[in-house]
Amino acid sequence: MAKPISFERTDEMLGDYPINVVLLAKDLDSAKDFYANKVGLEILQDNPNVVTFRCGGNELAISKSTVSTADEQTQAGWRVDDLD
């Protein structure tokens, strides 16, 4: 018999872990300038297809898009020790 799903809060919630957010930009150089020089975020990685910034304990990646910056393309991922 399958174990019932529990919705009780445990000690291991995603809100306790850093998150990486990926946004798209058609003009990566303008986006890099905005986040680095206007917002003041530190650049962690800079290459022709993506620029990654430190944002507190999290990371913001701006990825070059040749198609669009539609909301359907926004991504987020959590950095966790395991998936159990």
PDB file with one MODEL, atoms N, CA, C and O in Angstrom:
MODEL        1
ATOM      1  N   MET A   1       0.847  -1.189   0.000  1.00  0.00           N
ATOM      2  CA  MET A   1       0.000   0.000   0.000  1.00  0.00           C
ATOM      3  C   MET A   1       0.888   1.248   0.000  1.00  0.00           C
ATOM      4  O   MET A   1       1.892   1.293   0.711  1.00  0.00           O
ATOM      5  N   ALA A   2       0.529   2.241  -0.779  1.00  0.00           N
ATOM      6  CA  ALA A   2       1.314   3.470  -0.895  1.00  0.00           C
ATOM      7  C   ALA A   2       1.248   4.277   0.391  1.00  0.00           C
ATOM      8  O   ALA A   2       0.222   4.327   1.070  1.00  0.00           O
ATOM      9  N   LYS A   3       2.372   4.905   0.704  1.00  0.00           N
ATOM     10  CA  LYS A   3       2.445   5.777   1.876  1.00  0.00           C
ATOM     11  C   LYS A   3       1.654   7.051   1.597  1.00  0.00           C
ATOM     12  O   LYS A   3       1.823   7.653   0.537  1.00  0.00           O
ATOM     13  N   PRO A   4       0.781   7.483   2.535  1.00  0.00           N
ATOM     14  CA  PRO A   4       0.003   8.710   2.312  1.00  0.00           C
ATOM     15  C   PRO A   4       0.920   9.933   2.220  1.00  0.00           C
ATOM     16  O   PRO A   4       1.957   9.999   2.880  1.00  0.00           O
ATOM     17  N   ILE A   5       0.523  10.882   1.403  1.00  0.00           N
ATOM     18  CA  ILE A   5       1.289  12.117   1.254  1.00  0.00           C
ATOM     19  C   ILE A   5       1.047  12.993   2.472  1.00  0.00           C
ATOM     20  O   ILE A   5      -0.093  13.203   2.886  1.00  0.00           O
ATOM     21  N   SER A   6       2.140  13.503   3.041  1.00  0.00           N
ATOM     22  CA  SER A   6       2.045  14.386   4.199  1.00  0.00           C
ATOM     23  C   SER A   6       2.322  15.816   3.760  1.00  0.00           C
ATOM     24  O   SER A   6       3.275  16.071   3.024  1.00  0.00           O
ATOM     25  N   PHE A   7       1.494  16.741   4.209  1.00  0.00           N
ATOM     26  CA  PHE A   7       1.696  18.148   3.898  1.00  0.00           C
ATOM     27  C   PHE A   7       2.196  18.921   5.113  1.00  0.00           C
ATOM     28  O   PHE A   7       2.152  20.152   5.131  1.00  0.00           O
ATOM     29  N   GLU A   8       2.672  18.199   6.131  1.00  0.00           N
ATOM     30  CA  GLU A   8       3.202  18.850   7.318  1.00  0.00           C
ATOM     31  C   GLU A   8       4.566  19.441   7.005  1.00  0.00           C
ATOM     32  O   GLU A   8       5.336  18.873   6.231  1.00  0.00           O
ATOM     33  N   ARG A   9       4.859  20.577   7.606  1.00  0.00           N
ATOM     34  CA  ARG A   9       6.160  21.224   7.413  1.00  0.00           C
ATOM     35  C   ARG A   9       7.244  20.407   8.098  1.00  0.00           C
ATOM     36  O   ARG A   9       7.083  19.952   9.230  1.00  0.00           O
ATOM     37  N   THR A  10       8.351  20.229   7.386  1.00  0.00           N
ATOM     38  CA  THR A  10       9.508  19.550   7.960  1.00  0.00           C
ATOM     39  C   THR A  10      10.637  20.557   8.082  1.00  0.00           C
ATOM     40  O   THR A  10      10.488  21.715   7.692  1.00  0.00           O
ATOM     41  N   ASP A  11      11.758  20.122   8.619  1.00  0.00           N
ATOM     42  CA  ASP A  11      12.911  21.004   8.768  1.00  0.00           C
ATOM     43  C   ASP A  11      13.550  21.360   7.426  1.00  0.00           C
ATOM     44  O   ASP A  11      14.245  22.371   7.321  1.00  0.00           O
ATOM     45  N   GLU A  12      13.322  20.547   6.413  1.00  0.00           N
ATOM     46  CA  GLU A  12      13.951  20.744   5.114  1.00  0.00           C
ATOM     47  C   GLU A  12      12.956  21.327   4.113  1.00  0.00           C
ATOM     48  O   GLU A  12      12.276  20.581   3.409  1.00  0.00           O
ATOM     49  N   MET A  13      12.870  22.630   4.047  1.00  0.00           N
ATOM     50  CA  MET A  13      11.981  23.297   3.096  1.00  0.00           C
ATOM     51  C   MET A  13      12.835  24.057   2.082  1.00  0.00           C
ATOM     52  O   MET A  13      13.936  24.498   2.410  1.00  0.00           O
ATOM     53  N   LEU A  14      12.347  24.209   0.879  1.00  0.00           N
ATOM     54  CA  LEU A  14      13.105  24.910  -0.152  1.00  0.00           C
ATOM     55  C   LEU A  14      13.384  26.358   0.217  1.00  0.00           C
ATOM     56  O   LEU A  14      14.369  26.932  -0.247  1.00  0.00           O
ATOM     57  N   GLY A  15      12.543  26.954   1.037  1.00  0.00           N
ATOM     58  CA  GLY A  15      12.765  28.327   1.463  1.00  0.00           C
ATOM     59  C   GLY A  15      14.029  28.517   2.276  1.00  0.00           C
ATOM     60  O   GLY A  15      14.474  29.647   2.481  1.00  0.00           O
ATOM     61  N   ASP A  16      14.616  27.415   2.746  1.00  0.00           N
ATOM     62  CA  ASP A  16      15.848  27.472   3.521  1.00  0.00           C
ATOM     63  C   ASP A  16      17.095  27.381   2.645  1.00  0.00           C
ATOM     64  O   ASP A  16      18.210  27.440   3.163  1.00  0.00           O
ATOM     65  N   TYR A  17      16.932  27.239   1.331  1.00  0.00           N
ATOM     66  CA  TYR A  17      18.060  27.033   0.429  1.00  0.00           C
ATOM     67  C   TYR A  17      18.179  28.177  -0.566  1.00  0.00           C
ATOM     68  O   TYR A  17      17.185  28.817  -0.908  1.00  0.00           O
ATOM     69  N   PRO A  18      19.416  28.435  -1.034  1.00  0.00           N
ATOM     70  CA  PRO A  18      19.604  29.471  -2.054  1.00  0.00           C
ATOM     71  C   PRO A  18      18.888  29.104  -3.349  1.00  0.00           C
ATOM     72  O   PRO A  18      18.700  27.927  -3.658  1.00  0.00           O
ATOM     73  N   ILE A  19      18.500  30.114  -4.091  1.00  0.00           N
ATOM     74  CA  ILE A  19      17.811  29.905  -5.363  1.00  0.00           C
ATOM     75  C   ILE A  19      18.608  30.572  -6.486  1.00  0.00           C
ATOM     76  O   ILE A  19      19.188  31.643  -6.307  1.00  0.00           O
ATOM     77  N   ASN A  20      18.621  29.925  -7.623  1.00  0.00           N
ATOM     78  CA  ASN A  20      19.211  30.500  -8.836  1.00  0.00           C
ATOM     79  C   ASN A  20      18.071  30.833  -9.789  1.00  0.00           C
ATOM     80  O   ASN A  20      17.229  29.986 -10.084  1.00  0.00           O
ATOM     81  N   VAL A  21      18.051  32.054 -10.258  1.00  0.00           N
ATOM     82  CA  VAL A  21      17.016  32.502 -11.189  1.00  0.00           C
ATOM     83  C   VAL A  21      17.673  32.785 -12.536  1.00  0.00           C
ATOM     84  O   VAL A  21      18.747  33.383 -12.595  1.00  0.00           O
ATOM     85  N   VAL A  22      17.026  32.353 -13.615  1.00  0.00           N
ATOM     86  CA  VAL A  22      17.526  32.598 -14.966  1.00  0.00           C
ATOM     87  C   VAL A  22      16.504  33.455 -15.712  1.00  0.00           C
ATOM     88  O   VAL A  22      15.345  33.067 -15.859  1.00  0.00           O
ATOM     89  N   LEU A  23      16.942  34.613 -16.178  1.00  0.00           N
ATOM     90  CA  LEU A  23      16.116  35.495 -16.995  1.00  0.00           C
ATOM     91  C   LEU A  23      16.737  35.597 -18.380  1.00  0.00           C
ATOM     92  O   LEU A  23      17.939  35.386 -18.543  1.00  0.00           O
ATOM     93  N   LEU A  24      15.933  35.916 -19.364  1.00  0.00           N
ATOM     94  CA  LEU A  24      16.414  36.059 -20.738  1.00  0.00           C
ATOM     95  C   LEU A  24      16.537  37.528 -21.119  1.00  0.00           C
ATOM     96  O   LEU A  24      15.780  38.375 -20.644  1.00  0.00           O
ATOM     97  N   ALA A  25      17.499  37.809 -21.981  1.00  0.00           N
ATOM     98  CA  ALA A  25      17.676  39.164 -22.508  1.00  0.00           C
ATOM     99  C   ALA A  25      18.116  39.066 -23.961  1.00  0.00           C
ATOM    100  O   ALA A  25      19.021  38.299 -24.289  1.00  0.00           O
ATOM    101  N   LYS A  26      17.482  39.835 -24.824  1.00  0.00           N
ATOM    102  CA  LYS A  26      17.919  39.888 -26.223  1.00  0.00           C
ATOM    103  C   LYS A  26      19.243  40.635 -26.346  1.00  0.00           C
ATOM    104  O   LYS A  26      20.083  40.288 -27.177  1.00  0.00           O
ATOM    105  N   ASP A  27      19.426  41.663 -25.515  1.00  0.00           N
ATOM    106  CA  ASP A  27      20.662  42.452 -25.523  1.00  0.00           C
ATOM    107  C   ASP A  27      21.407  42.173 -24.219  1.00  0.00           C
ATOM    108  O   ASP A  27      21.173  42.831 -23.205  1.00  0.00           O
ATOM    109  N   LEU A  28      22.302  41.194 -24.259  1.00  0.00           N
ATOM    110  CA  LEU A  28      23.002  40.765 -23.048  1.00  0.00           C
ATOM    111  C   LEU A  28      23.918  41.856 -22.506  1.00  0.00           C
ATOM    112  O   LEU A  28      24.053  41.993 -21.290  1.00  0.00           O
ATOM    113  N   ASP A  29      24.547  42.632 -23.380  1.00  0.00           N
ATOM    114  CA  ASP A  29      25.434  43.707 -22.922  1.00  0.00           C
ATOM    115  C   ASP A  29      24.670  44.774 -22.141  1.00  0.00           C
ATOM    116  O   ASP A  29      25.157  45.260 -21.121  1.00  0.00           O
ATOM    117  N   SER A  30      23.483  45.140 -22.609  1.00  0.00           N
ATOM    118  CA  SER A  30      22.664  46.125 -21.886  1.00  0.00           C
ATOM    119  C   SER A  30      22.203  45.576 -20.545  1.00  0.00           C
ATOM    120  O   SER A  30      22.208  46.290 -19.542  1.00  0.00           O
ATOM    121  N   ALA A  31      21.806  44.307 -20.527  1.00  0.00           N
ATOM    122  CA  ALA A  31      21.374  43.684 -19.273  1.00  0.00           C
ATOM    123  C   ALA A  31      22.534  43.609 -18.289  1.00  0.00           C
ATOM    124  O   ALA A  31      22.360  43.877 -17.100  1.00  0.00           O
ATOM    125  N   LYS A  32      23.711  43.249 -18.777  1.00  0.00           N
ATOM    126  CA  LYS A  32      24.907  43.186 -17.928  1.00  0.00           C
ATOM    127  C   LYS A  32      25.203  44.559 -17.335  1.00  0.00           C
ATOM    128  O   LYS A  32      25.471  44.678 -16.139  1.00  0.00           O
ATOM    129  N   ASP A  33      25.154  45.594 -18.168  1.00  0.00           N
ATOM    130  CA  ASP A  33      25.393  46.956 -17.698  1.00  0.00           C
ATOM    131  C   ASP A  33      24.376  47.355 -16.636  1.00  0.00           C
ATOM    132  O   ASP A  33      24.741  47.944 -15.619  1.00  0.00           O
ATOM    133  N   PHE A  34      23.110  47.040 -16.862  1.00  0.00           N
ATOM    134  CA  PHE A  34      22.062  47.402 -15.911  1.00  0.00           C
ATOM    135  C   PHE A  34      22.290  46.738 -14.553  1.00  0.00           C
ATOM    136  O   PHE A  34      22.328  47.420 -13.528  1.00  0.00           O
ATOM    137  N   TYR A  35      22.442  45.412 -14.541  1.00  0.00           N
ATOM    138  CA  TYR A  35      22.554  44.701 -13.266  1.00  0.00           C
ATOM    139  C   TYR A  35      23.883  44.974 -12.557  1.00  0.00           C
ATOM    140  O   TYR A  35      23.927  45.000 -11.327  1.00  0.00           O
ATOM    141  N   ALA A  36      24.961  45.178 -13.312  1.00  0.00           N
ATOM    142  CA  ALA A  36      26.260  45.438 -12.689  1.00  0.00           C
ATOM    143  C   ALA A  36      26.403  46.895 -12.253  1.00  0.00           C
ATOM    144  O   ALA A  36      26.830  47.168 -11.131  1.00  0.00           O
ATOM    145  N   ASN A  37      26.050  47.823 -13.130  1.00  0.00           N
ATOM    146  CA  ASN A  37      26.341  49.234 -12.866  1.00  0.00           C
ATOM    147  C   ASN A  37      25.189  50.037 -12.288  1.00  0.00           C
ATOM    148  O   ASN A  37      25.422  51.033 -11.604  1.00  0.00           O
ATOM    149  N   LYS A  38      23.967  49.637 -12.542  1.00  0.00           N
ATOM    150  CA  LYS A  38      22.816  50.360 -11.983  1.00  0.00           C
ATOM    151  C   LYS A  38      22.329  49.711 -10.685  1.00  0.00           C
ATOM    152  O   LYS A  38      22.085  50.395  -9.692  1.00  0.00           O
ATOM    153  N   VAL A  39      22.192  48.385 -10.710  1.00  0.00           N
ATOM    154  CA  VAL A  39      21.720  47.659  -9.522  1.00  0.00           C
ATOM    155  C   VAL A  39      22.879  47.389  -8.564  1.00  0.00           C
ATOM    156  O   VAL A  39      22.672  47.302  -7.354  1.00  0.00           O
ATOM    157  N   GLY A  40      24.097  47.256  -9.094  1.00  0.00           N
ATOM    158  CA  GLY A  40      25.276  47.057  -8.257  1.00  0.00           C
ATOM    159  C   GLY A  40      25.574  45.613  -7.890  1.00  0.00           C
ATOM    160  O   GLY A  40      26.217  45.358  -6.872  1.00  0.00           O
ATOM    161  N   LEU A  41      25.115  44.657  -8.705  1.00  0.00           N
ATOM    162  CA  LEU A  41      25.383  43.250  -8.418  1.00  0.00           C
ATOM    163  C   LEU A  41      26.782  42.864  -8.896  1.00  0.00           C
ATOM    164  O   LEU A  41      27.263  43.350  -9.919  1.00  0.00           O
ATOM    165  N   GLU A  42      27.426  41.972  -8.125  1.00  0.00           N
ATOM    166  CA  GLU A  42      28.757  41.470  -8.466  1.00  0.00           C
ATOM    167  C   GLU A  42      28.655  40.399  -9.557  1.00  0.00           C
ATOM    168  O   GLU A  42      27.825  39.495  -9.464  1.00  0.00           O
ATOM    169  N   ILE A  43      29.491  40.500 -10.577  1.00  0.00           N
ATOM    170  CA  ILE A  43      29.524  39.498 -11.645  1.00  0.00           C
ATOM    171  C   ILE A  43      30.335  38.294 -11.178  1.00  0.00           C
ATOM    172  O   ILE A  43      31.487  38.433 -10.766  1.00  0.00           O
ATOM    173  N   LEU A  44      29.724  37.112 -11.247  1.00  0.00           N
ATOM    174  CA  LEU A  44      30.402  35.865 -10.903  1.00  0.00           C
ATOM    175  C   LEU A  44      30.943  35.163 -12.140  1.00  0.00           C
ATOM    176  O   LEU A  44      32.017  34.564 -12.099  1.00  0.00           O
ATOM    177  N   GLN A  45      30.205  35.236 -13.232  1.00  0.00           N
ATOM    178  CA  GLN A  45      30.579  34.572 -14.480  1.00  0.00           C
ATOM    179  C   GLN A  45      30.154  35.471 -15.630  1.00  0.00           C
ATOM    180  O   GLN A  45      29.068  36.049 -15.612  1.00  0.00           O
ATOM    181  N   ASP A  46      31.012  35.582 -16.621  1.00  0.00           N
ATOM    182  CA  ASP A  46      30.707  36.437 -17.769  1.00  0.00           C
ATOM    183  C   ASP A  46      31.227  35.757 -19.032  1.00  0.00           C
ATOM    184  O   ASP A  46      32.436  35.637 -19.225  1.00  0.00           O
ATOM    185  N   ASN A  47      30.319  35.317 -19.882  1.00  0.00           N
ATOM    186  CA  ASN A  47      30.719  34.764 -21.171  1.00  0.00           C
ATOM    187  C   ASN A  47      29.719  35.234 -22.224  1.00  0.00           C
ATOM    188  O   ASN A  47      28.732  35.878 -21.868  1.00  0.00           O
ATOM    189  N   PRO A  48      29.932  34.939 -23.493  1.00  0.00           N
ATOM    190  CA  PRO A  48      29.064  35.484 -24.549  1.00  0.00           C
ATOM    191  C   PRO A  48      27.591  35.082 -24.470  1.00  0.00           C
ATOM    192  O   PRO A  48      26.746  35.737 -25.081  1.00  0.00           O
ATOM    193  N   ASN A  49      27.268  34.018 -23.730  1.00  0.00           N
ATOM    194  CA  ASN A  49      25.877  33.547 -23.695  1.00  0.00           C
ATOM    195  C   ASN A  49      25.164  33.749 -22.371  1.00  0.00           C
ATOM    196  O   ASN A  49      23.936  33.680 -22.321  1.00  0.00           O
ATOM    197  N   VAL A  50      25.899  33.995 -21.305  1.00  0.00           N
ATOM    198  CA  VAL A  50      25.259  34.163 -19.992  1.00  0.00           C
ATOM    199  C   VAL A  50      26.162  34.989 -19.078  1.00  0.00           C
ATOM    200  O   VAL A  50      27.387  34.869 -19.106  1.00  0.00           O
ATOM    201  N   VAL A  51      25.526  35.822 -18.274  1.00  0.00           N
ATOM    202  CA  VAL A  51      26.218  36.566 -17.225  1.00  0.00           C
ATOM    203  C   VAL A  51      25.526  36.200 -15.919  1.00  0.00           C
ATOM    204  O   VAL A  51      24.305  36.306 -15.799  1.00  0.00           O
ATOM    205  N   THR A  52      26.320  35.769 -14.944  1.00  0.00           N
ATOM    206  CA  THR A  52      25.769  35.371 -13.648  1.00  0.00           C
ATOM    207  C   THR A  52      26.226  36.358 -12.585  1.00  0.00           C
ATOM    208  O   THR A  52      27.401  36.718 -12.519  1.00  0.00           O
ATOM    209  N   PHE A  53      25.279  36.791 -11.753  1.00  0.00           N
ATOM    210  CA  PHE A  53      25.539  37.776 -10.708  1.00  0.00           C
ATOM    211  C   PHE A  53      25.290  37.167  -9.336  1.00  0.00           C
ATOM    212  O   PHE A  53      24.443  36.287  -9.179  1.00  0.00           O
ATOM    213  N   ARG A  54      26.041  37.648  -8.336  1.00  0.00           N
ATOM    214  CA  ARG A  54      25.750  37.303  -6.943  1.00  0.00           C
ATOM    215  C   ARG A  54      24.659  38.253  -6.469  1.00  0.00           C
ATOM    216  O   ARG A  54      24.721  39.459  -6.706  1.00  0.00           O
ATOM    217  N   CYS A  55      23.670  37.697  -5.804  1.00  0.00           N
ATOM    218  CA  CYS A  55      22.555  38.496  -5.298  1.00  0.00           C
ATOM    219  C   CYS A  55      22.233  37.975  -3.904  1.00  0.00           C
ATOM    220  O   CYS A  55      21.387  37.094  -3.748  1.00  0.00           O
ATOM    221  N   GLY A  56      22.906  38.519  -2.887  1.00  0.00           N
ATOM    222  CA  GLY A  56      22.784  37.948  -1.546  1.00  0.00           C
ATOM    223  C   GLY A  56      23.407  36.567  -1.569  1.00  0.00           C
ATOM    224  O   GLY A  56      24.515  36.401  -2.080  1.00  0.00           O
ATOM    225  N   GLY A  57      22.723  35.579  -1.031  1.00  0.00           N
ATOM    226  CA  GLY A  57      23.191  34.200  -1.087  1.00  0.00           C
ATOM    227  C   GLY A  57      22.698  33.479  -2.323  1.00  0.00           C
ATOM    228  O   GLY A  57      22.841  32.261  -2.435  1.00  0.00           O
ATOM    229  N   ASN A  58      22.123  34.217  -3.245  1.00  0.00           N
ATOM    230  CA  ASN A  58      21.525  33.624  -4.440  1.00  0.00           C
ATOM    231  C   ASN A  58      22.284  34.053  -5.685  1.00  0.00           C
ATOM    232  O   ASN A  58      23.198  34.876  -5.617  1.00  0.00           O
ATOM    233  N   GLU A  59      21.898  33.488  -6.823  1.00  0.00           N
ATOM    234  CA  GLU A  59      22.507  33.863  -8.088  1.00  0.00           C
ATOM    235  C   GLU A  59      21.425  34.236  -9.096  1.00  0.00           C
ATOM    236  O   GLU A  59      20.361  33.620  -9.154  1.00  0.00           O
ATOM    237  N   LEU A  60      21.726  35.252  -9.878  1.00  0.00           N
ATOM    238  CA  LEU A  60      20.862  35.687 -10.965  1.00  0.00           C
ATOM    239  C   LEU A  60      21.640  35.511 -12.261  1.00  0.00           C
ATOM    240  O   LEU A  60      22.690  36.127 -12.444  1.00  0.00           O
ATOM    241  N   ALA A  61      21.136  34.680 -13.152  1.00  0.00           N
ATOM    242  CA  ALA A  61      21.782  34.468 -14.450  1.00  0.00           C
ATOM    243  C   ALA A  61      20.938  35.131 -15.530  1.00  0.00           C
ATOM    244  O   ALA A  61      19.726  34.930 -15.602  1.00  0.00           O
ATOM    245  N   ILE A  62      21.591  35.918 -16.362  1.00  0.00           N
ATOM    246  CA  ILE A  62      20.935  36.530 -17.513  1.00  0.00           C
ATOM    247  C   ILE A  62      21.483  35.814 -18.741  1.00  0.00           C
ATOM    248  O   ILE A  62      22.678  35.881 -19.032  1.00  0.00           O
ATOM    249  N   SER A  63      20.606  35.139 -19.447  1.00  0.00           N
ATOM    250  CA  SER A  63      20.996  34.326 -20.591  1.00  0.00           C
ATOM    251  C   SER A  63      20.593  35.014 -21.889  1.00  0.00           C
ATOM    252  O   SER A  63      19.498  35.565 -21.994  1.00  0.00           O
ATOM    253  N   LYS A  64      21.480  34.980 -22.871  1.00  0.00           N
ATOM    254  CA  LYS A  64      21.188  35.599 -24.165  1.00  0.00           C
ATOM    255  C   LYS A  64      20.092  34.819 -24.881  1.00  0.00           C
ATOM    256  O   LYS A  64      20.142  33.592 -24.970  1.00  0.00           O
ATOM    257  N   SER A  65      19.103  35.549 -25.389  1.00  0.00           N
ATOM    258  CA  SER A  65      18.000  34.944 -26.126  1.00  0.00           C
ATOM    259  C   SER A  65      17.955  35.527 -27.527  1.00  0.00           C
ATOM    260  O   SER A  65      18.070  36.739 -27.710  1.00  0.00           O
ATOM    261  N   THR A  66      17.789  34.664 -28.506  1.00  0.00           N
ATOM    262  CA  THR A  66      17.617  35.139 -29.877  1.00  0.00           C
ATOM    263  C   THR A  66      16.153  35.111 -30.280  1.00  0.00           C
ATOM    264  O   THR A  66      15.795  35.545 -31.375  1.00  0.00           O
ATOM    265  N   VAL A  67      15.301  34.595 -29.384  1.00  0.00           N
ATOM    266  CA  VAL A  67      13.887  34.420 -29.701  1.00  0.00           C
ATOM    267  C   VAL A  67      13.034  35.482 -29.027  1.00  0.00           C
ATOM    268  O   VAL A  67      12.388  36.288 -29.696  1.00  0.00           O
ATOM    269  N   SER A  68      13.034  35.477 -27.704  1.00  0.00           N
ATOM    270  CA  SER A  68      12.193  36.419 -26.966  1.00  0.00           C
ATOM    271  C   SER A  68      12.610  36.447 -25.515  1.00  0.00           C
ATOM    272  O   SER A  68      13.560  35.779 -25.106  1.00  0.00           O
ATOM    273  N   THR A  69      11.884  37.230 -24.747  1.00  0.00           N
ATOM    274  CA  THR A  69      12.061  37.251 -23.296  1.00  0.00           C
ATOM    275  C   THR A  69      10.739  36.909 -22.633  1.00  0.00           C
ATOM    276  O   THR A  69      10.426  37.420 -21.557  1.00  0.00           O
ATOM    277  N   ALA A  70       9.970  36.053 -23.266  1.00  0.00           N
ATOM    278  CA  ALA A  70       8.630  35.695 -22.782  1.00  0.00           C
ATOM    279  C   ALA A  70       8.683  35.082 -21.390  1.00  0.00           C
ATOM    280  O   ALA A  70       9.655  34.419 -21.027  1.00  0.00           O
ATOM    281  N   ASP A  71       7.629  35.312 -20.618  1.00  0.00           N
ATOM    282  CA  ASP A  71       7.547  34.787 -19.260  1.00  0.00           C
ATOM    283  C   ASP A  71       7.672  33.273 -19.202  1.00  0.00           C
ATOM    284  O   ASP A  71       8.108  32.733 -18.186  1.00  0.00           O
ATOM    285  N   GLU A  72       7.296  32.573 -20.276  1.00  0.00           N
ATOM    286  CA  GLU A  72       7.369  31.113 -20.266  1.00  0.00           C
ATOM    287  C   GLU A  72       8.805  30.612 -20.200  1.00  0.00           C
ATOM    288  O   GLU A  72       9.031  29.437 -19.910  1.00  0.00           O
ATOM    289  N   GLN A  73       9.768  31.470 -20.460  1.00  0.00           N
ATOM    290  CA  GLN A  73      11.169  31.055 -20.502  1.00  0.00           C
ATOM    291  C   GLN A  73      11.915  31.299 -19.197  1.00  0.00           C
ATOM    292  O   GLN A  73      13.060  30.865 -19.070  1.00  0.00           O
ATOM    293  N   THR A  74      11.318  31.968 -18.234  1.00  0.00           N
ATOM    294  CA  THR A  74      11.969  32.231 -16.958  1.00  0.00           C
ATOM    295  C   THR A  74      12.131  30.928 -16.193  1.00  0.00           C
ATOM    296  O   THR A  74      11.228  30.091 -16.183  1.00  0.00           O
ATOM    297  N   GLN A  75      13.286  30.755 -15.549  1.00  0.00           N
ATOM    298  CA  GLN A  75      13.572  29.519 -14.822  1.00  0.00           C
ATOM    299  C   GLN A  75      14.081  29.839 -13.429  1.00  0.00           C
ATOM    300  O   GLN A  75      14.616  30.919 -13.177  1.00  0.00           O
ATOM    301  N   ALA A  76      13.906  28.877 -12.522  1.00  0.00           N
ATOM    302  CA  ALA A  76      14.473  28.973 -11.179  1.00  0.00           C
ATOM    303  C   ALA A  76      14.877  27.580 -10.734  1.00  0.00           C
ATOM    304  O   ALA A  76      14.232  26.594 -11.092  1.00  0.00           O
ATOM    305  N   GLY A  77      15.939  27.499  -9.960  1.00  0.00           N
ATOM    306  CA  GLY A  77      16.382  26.216  -9.422  1.00  0.00           C
ATOM    307  C   GLY A  77      16.990  26.414  -8.048  1.00  0.00           C
ATOM    308  O   GLY A  77      17.667  27.413  -7.805  1.00  0.00           O
ATOM    309  N   TRP A  78      16.756  25.482  -7.157  1.00  0.00           N
ATOM    310  CA  TRP A  78      17.286  25.555  -5.806  1.00  0.00           C
ATOM    311  C   TRP A  78      18.561  24.741  -5.690  1.00  0.00           C
ATOM    312  O   TRP A  78      18.687  23.688  -6.314  1.00  0.00           O
ATOM    313  N   ARG A  79      19.514  25.225  -4.890  1.00  0.00           N
ATOM    314  CA  ARG A  79      20.739  24.472  -4.598  1.00  0.00           C
ATOM    315  C   ARG A  79      20.520  23.728  -3.285  1.00  0.00           C
ATOM    316  O   ARG A  79      20.489  24.337  -2.216  1.00  0.00           O
ATOM    317  N   VAL A  80      20.370  22.413  -3.374  1.00  0.00           N
ATOM    318  CA  VAL A  80      20.126  21.579  -2.194  1.00  0.00           C
ATOM    319  C   VAL A  80      21.194  20.498  -2.108  1.00  0.00           C
ATOM    320  O   VAL A  80      21.867  20.193  -3.093  1.00  0.00           O
ATOM    321  N   ASP A  81      21.341  19.919  -0.909  1.00  0.00           N
ATOM    322  CA  ASP A  81      22.329  18.867  -0.692  1.00  0.00           C
ATOM    323  C   ASP A  81      21.906  17.550  -1.313  1.00  0.00           C
ATOM    324  O   ASP A  81      22.746  16.815  -1.832  1.00  0.00           O
ATOM    325  N   ASP A  82      20.607  17.237  -1.269  1.00  0.00           N
ATOM    326  CA  ASP A  82      20.106  15.989  -1.843  1.00  0.00           C
ATOM    327  C   ASP A  82      18.644  16.164  -2.227  1.00  0.00           C
ATOM    328  O   ASP A  82      18.037  17.194  -1.934  1.00  0.00           O
ATOM    329  N   LEU A  83      18.090  15.169  -2.876  1.00  0.00           N
ATOM    330  CA  LEU A  83      16.704  15.252  -3.342  1.00  0.00           C
ATOM    331  C   LEU A  83      15.757  14.367  -2.558  1.00  0.00           C
ATOM    332  O   LEU A  83      14.592  14.245  -2.935  1.00  0.00           O
ATOM    333  N   ASP A  84      16.207  13.750  -1.491  1.00  0.00           N
ATOM    334  CA  ASP A  84      15.341  12.871  -0.689  1.00  0.00           C
ATOM    335  C   ASP A  84      14.476  13.657   0.260  1.00  0.00           C
ATOM    336  O   ASP A  84      13.691  13.074   1.006  1.00  0.00           O
TER     337      ASP A  84
ENDMDL
END
